[in-house]
Amino acid sequence: MANEIHVLTPGSKLDVTNAGQFRRQVSDLVLSKPKVLLIDLKNVTFMDSSGLGALVSALKTVRANGGEMALASIGENVQMLFDLTSMGKIFKIYHDRAAFESQFGSILEQ
């Protein structure tokens, strides 16, 4: 039986250099049909428009496969990008993983 919740924790940058790899990781995880995909951004200190585009693409991919996606632990620099682009309105965002877990229960890591 597939896990209901999968977690993806990108490295320190989500930008043009690794956005394609991130998209592939999401596509691979979605094959197992998780109910929720949590993108934990605790390590991400830099994100450019390619990284933001990769998150939007991930959201579309997850939704197209019947799942939900959430973000957690957004740092100050990434939050500024979300504020400037109003992207915070399209994502479910949790302060940290603990806040996410309090709503969804324990997380099964992948």
N, C-alpha and C positions, 0 to 999 in steps of 0.2 A: 504494500500500500504506500502511496506517495505521501511524503511529508506535507502537512498543510501549510507550513510556513518555511520559507527559505530566506536566508540572509546573505547579502552580498556586501562586502566591505572593501571598497576601492582603496588604492594607495593614496599617496599624498597629493597627486595631481589627477584631475579628470579633465583632459584637454585634447587638442588635436592629435597629440602623439599616441594616446591610448583609448580614444573614444571608440574606435572600431573594435578593439579587443573587449571593451566593456559591453558593447552591443552583442558580441558573440557570446560572452558569458551569460548575459540575460537570456538570449535565445536558447542556450543549452539548459539553463535552469527551468525555463518555461516548458520544456519538453516533458517534464515530470508533473506538470499541471498543479503547481502549488496554489493553495487558496489565496495566500498573501506572499508577496515578495517585499522584503524590507531591505532598502538600501541604507546601510549605516555609513554615514559620511564622516564619522569621527576622525578619520585620518586625513581627510581631504582639506588641504590648506589653499589650493588654487584650483579654480575652474574657469574655463573660457567658454565661448559660445558653442564650441564643439562638444564640450562636456555637458552643457545644458541641453543641447540637442540630443545627446545620447540618453539623457534622463527622460526627455519627452518621448523619444523613440521607445525606450523601455516601458514607459507607461502605456503607450499604445499597444505594444506587443503583449504585455501582461493582460490588459483589458480584452484584447481580441481573443485571448485564450481562456476567458472566463474568470480571471483572477483580479486581485486588487494589488496595488503597490503603495508603499508608504516610505517616507524618508525619515531618518532620525539623526540626531547629533550634528546639526548643521553649524559649522564654525562661522565666525564673524565675517571673514572675507567672502565666503560663499553666500552668506545671508545677504550681504550687500548686493551681490549679483541678482539674487532672487527678488530683492526689493526694487531694484532698478528695472527689472523686466516684468514685474508683477507675476512671476511664475509661482510664487507662494500660494496663489489662489487656485492653481490646478492640481497641486499635490497635497496629499495628507502628510502633514509634518508633525513629528513628535520631538519634544525637547531632547530626549535621549532614549536609549534602548529600554531603560526601566519604565519610562512612560508608555512606550509601545507595549511592553510586556504586561503592564497593568491592564491594558485593554484586551490584548489578544492571548494572554497566557504565556506559557514557556515557549521559547523559540528552539526549533530544531535546526541547528546549523548545517550548512552544506559547504 
